[in-house]
């Protein structure tokens, strides 16, 4: 699928001949008969059908009339969205033939893209479950409770099973302990099974205020349209509309702070001007920051609100923010890069490198281990704000923008590989 100067997908006119041939064959029309009705020679039509001669204007309209199809069907081919999705699936392998495949076999093309979407969904589910099994505090506590209770029951029953004479009072006490421990074990295992059964909807399940905030933003595609249109939009009304996701008071407090920052960012970098700049080719956040006279983190936050149609490949950017301790405080995941929900992230992310060099931009190209078909251009920078005054410790925050770039299989310049977190990383010889 080709890209125009603005980064949008467009049809390949060079494949018009292939589409003519496909429609002719499907209708059982002989090449010589079609050539006769169009007043051209069979040899010339053969060159057109093999994309060795261009066709347009009156001749294209005549061919479409004979085949009883819309001329646009022959000139534009398969839908741009379907062909673009096939380009993503191909990941650099014969992408020049994706439109031909979609045009000849649209049903199979949809099957391929749907299967790829399902595979991606299952991969994300497995990654999240791995992350949960490794870091989830509730799961860890539940397993500890189950194992401790089983050990207590085993120890008590072992005393009773020795066959030695035990006073009736102590025997009754041991039996009561076994009964109480058995009840506690049943409650713990029931809660644990119910928690694990929710794994099918693990991506929607939230347990922390930050998770609630991100679930709310995900429902809105990470973009607050009311604040894009007016800085006077009511925060209370926005939060009231999102009570289904913002269930806790802590999550609503985080949402207020997020909306305040979002409003200030939108005023400093207006949406329509930002979209025009990105469509004009300014996809480097440093250029955007200079254009609007804002700091780099603000430019990165604004670019992360843009949908995928503004970027090559149709993939929207992701963004990760952490505080001075390295704790992730905000995550917008993107295909091929899923930040962990629990525990620490990979220590070699550029996000953390920026923490060591405050106010110094860090640009790098990387890929997540096991996700070779997508690499990322990343921009990171850490800033310090003295919110409490000169004599108070600064509040440090690091921001990393991830711009997906479709990679060619077998590329000679493989990017720097990182993991999700150290405990679930598959990289050998990691520093």
Buried (B, 14 or more C-beta within 10 A) or exposed (E): BBBEEEBBBBBBBBBBBBBBBBBBEEEEBEBEEBBBBBEBEBEBBBBBBEBEEEBEEEBBEBBBEBBEBEBEBBBBBBBBEBBBBBBBBBBBEEBEBBBBBBBBBBEEBBEBBEEBEEEBEEBBBEBBBBBBBBBBEEBBEBBEBBEBBBEBBEEBBEBBEEEEEBEEEEEEEBEEBBEEBBEBBEEBBEBBEEBBEEBEEBBEBBBBBBBBBBBBBBEBEBBBEBBBEEEEBEBEEBBEEBEEBBBEEBBBBBBBEBBEEBBBBBEBBEBEEBBEBBBEEBBBBBBBBEBBEBBBBBBBBBBBBBEBEBBBBBBBBBBBBBBBEBEBBBBBBBBBBBBBBBBBBBBBBBBBBBBEEBEEBBBBBBBBBBBBBBBBBBBBBBBEEEEEEEEEEBEBBBBBBBBBBBBBEEEEEEBEBBBBBBBBBEBEEBE
